[in-house]
Amino acid sequence: MGSILIWATKAAKEPMLYHLYDLQHALLTPARIAAEMTRTALQNPWNPMSRTQMARTIAAGAEVFERVTRRFGEPDWALPTTTIDGKQVDVAEETVVEKPFCKLIHFSRAIKRKDPRVLVVAPMSGHYATLLRGTVEAMLPHHDVYVTDWTDARQVPLAEGRFNLDDFITYLREFMSLLGPQTHLIAVCQPAVPVLAAVSLMAAEDDPNQPLTMTLMGGPIDTRISKTAVNKLAEERPLSWFEKTVVDTVPAYYPGGFRKVYPGFLQLSGFMSMNLDRHVGAHMKFYQHLIQGDGESADFHRKFYNEYNAVMDITGEFYLQTIDTVFQRHLLPRGQMKWRDPLTDKLVDVKPSAIQHTALFTIEGELDDISSRGQTTAAHDLCYNLSQHKQFHLFQLKTGHYGIFNGSRWRKEIMPQIRNFMRQFDPGCDPVPAKDLAITPDIAPARFNRDTHGVAAVRRWLKERDAAPKKRETEDA
């Protein structure tokens, strides 16, 4: 009896969000099944009512309800082919390495070409690596692509041990050693910090497997430069608040039972709340498209939200260490970041100033509300011993966070610059076919210029941007 009381007291002090979320999902299951049955019946072409306004309205409402109460599983990559030199080429998805918290996936093309070998480091920030499907798809024709496919933490048994930021860096070093020195890195958002740290450690050790280039896209290298709502929240709350409020225990009926995680459903709630009006509006339009019979627009909505709503848990220790290291104490830009060597258990200084071999390309979006302007550019100031001819920067106008690695601007304006950048430092590669260049012309990236791209220039830009609304208010008055 005493042990039961102790357990109950402990449970009362800990968040039970995971259990409540699962309970809510279970309670809604009958209603969700009923909604799906209603939609199926009313959209059946053999049903004479299916073409009536009333049937389309009810079916639309049923589908919206079913989708907003559904759990979306890990999506497929769905990249069976690519097009090279006007010809369709088969693509096979191969698992090169499988570790407890990550699989290294290779998209093997059925063609003999010597293209730059690229390791795309997907973010461990809630969504599955398939969020980068558009990134990979655009690179496949002219690159040999590998991707880090992170595992949902609730599926990893507790016996596999912890996984924190140090382990993330260790994984990257192991993958780079496996792929060899002729490798190019792309870090999308969150992994910009561990990628820069991993390359710094390899440079300090004069590791022969240092990558040829690294491209950092919309990453929080130094969040002090231009703060977003995400950055401000991380700074305003103590680390203990995050541990008590958003870190929960995986229920026992999952493979990763009793593991401390930052649940995917909480992360999705955070994503949605940042642009709630836009998401509500998108679902209202989806409802209207279903009623109007606009199948193309409805399918676009389904594809986007099937991916966007598919979220995974991340380990509590990784989440808390990232908050502390990157967003609260800013250890990397302050020169105080350390990595724990798993072999010796000793702390090793992370010094980006040691980088001299690996070329650097930073990319930022003008409308990025997650990693705003200047945060990624700060990497150039940290890599101050890197030759100027190895430093490049792109400030993409009219582009938000997701737009720098997905969508039309990514395909037509950003990817061609990355393609050019990598080939500058990997001259033995096969040329891009003329037919492909006619569709997506090559674009040479701009060299990093401290006067126009540096931190001081960014701060001037931010000051002018913030002063513009006040100036308009004064003129209107």
Buried (B, 14 or more C-beta within 10 A) or exposed (E): EEEEEEEEEEEEEEBEBBEEBBEEBEEBEEEBEEBBEBBEBBBEEEBEEBEEEEBBBBBBBBBBBBBEBBEBEBBEBEBEEBEBEEEEBEBEBEEEBEBBBBBBBBBBBEBEBEBBBBBBBBBBBBBBBBBBBBBBBBBBBBBBBBBBBBBBBBBBEEEBEBBBBBBBBBBBBBBBBBBEBBBBBBBBBBBBBBBBBBBBBBBBEEBEBBBBBBBBBBBBBBBBBBBBEBBEBBBEBEBEEBBEEBBBBBBEEBEBEEBBBBBBBBBBEBBBEBEEEEBEEBBEBBBEBBBEEBEEBBEEBEEEBBBBBBBBBBBBBBBBBBBBBBBBEBBBBEEEBBBBEEEEEEEBEBBBBBBEBBBBBBBBBBBBEBBBBBBBBBBBBBBEEBEEEBBBBBBBEEBBBBBBBBBEBBBBBBBBBBBBBBBBBBEEBEEBBEEBBEEBEEBEBBEBEBEEBBBEBBBEBBEEEEEEEEEEEEEEE
